[in-house]
Amino acid sequence: MSENKKKYAYWMKPSMVEEMIEMLDMANATSKSDFVCQAVQFYIGYLHQQKCIDYLSPILAQTIKSEIESVEKNVSEMLFKLAVEQAK
């Protein structure tokens, strides 16, 4: 279900407005208002993604670290066994 749009007034630099007009086709926007709505939605999504990354990064790092430690332990055990066999 779509919300009704309301009019808001914001200050923008004229150079930014010119660049926005040039990029309307590239953004597949029908108007400057549509362009701004798309840009704001994109930025909100970006900020939400940053929060997820900040939350998940330590978890992923710890998981990867524990997997590497497990592989290191297995390789060390195998090298020790090979050294014992070779010493015999």
C-alpha positions in Angstrom: 0.0 0.0 0.0 1.4 3.4 -1.0 1.6 6.3 1.3 0.3 9.7 0.2 3.2 12.1 -0.6 3.6 15.4 1.3 5.5 18.5 0.2 8.6 19.4 2.2 11.1 22.2 1.6 14.8 21.6 1.8 17.8 23.7 0.9 20.1 22.4 -1.8 23.1 23.8 -3.7 22.3 24.8 -7.3 25.1 22.7 -8.6 23.6 19.7 -6.9 20.2 20.4 -8.5 21.9 20.7 -12.0 23.7 17.4 -11.5 20.4 15.8 -10.4 18.6 17.0 -13.5 21.4 15.6 -15.7 21.1 12.2 -14.0 17.3 11.8 -14.1 17.4 9.5 -17.1 20.2 7.4 -15.6 18.3 7.0 -12.3 15.1 6.1 -14.2 13.4 8.9 -12.3 10.3 10.7 -13.6 11.0 13.9 -11.8 13.4 15.7 -9.4 11.1 14.6 -6.5 11.2 11.0 -7.6 15.0 11.2 -7.9 15.3 12.6 -4.3 13.0 9.9 -3.0 15.1 7.2 -4.7 18.3 8.7 -3.3 16.9 8.9 0.2 15.7 5.3 0.1 19.1 4.2 -1.2 20.9 6.0 1.6 18.6 4.7 4.3 19.3 1.1 3.0 23.0 1.9 3.0 22.8 3.0 6.7 20.8 -0.1 7.7 23.4 -2.3 5.9 26.2 -0.5 7.8 24.5 -1.4 11.1 24.3 -5.1 10.0 28.0 -5.1 9.0 29.0 -3.5 12.3 27.0 -6.3 14.1 28.1 -9.2 12.0 31.8 -8.4 11.4 33.0 -9.4 14.9 30.9 -12.6 14.7 32.3 -13.5 11.3 35.8 -12.7 12.4 35.6 -14.9 15.4 34.1 -17.8 13.4 36.8 -17.6 10.8 39.5 -17.4 13.5 38.2 -20.5 15.2 38.1 -22.4 11.9 41.7 -21.4 11.2 42.7 -22.5 14.7 41.0 -25.9 14.1 42.8 -26.4 10.8 46.1 -25.4 12.4 45.7 -27.9 15.2 44.9 -30.7 12.7 47.9 -29.9 10.5 50.2 -29.7 13.5 49.0 -33.1 14.7 49.6 -34.6 11.3 53.1 -33.1 11.0 54.0 -34.5 14.4 52.8 -38.0 13.4 54.8 -37.8 10.2 57.9 -36.6 12.1 57.6 -39.6 14.5 57.1 -42.0 11.7 60.1 -40.6 9.8 62.2 -40.8 13.0 61.5 -44.5 13.4 
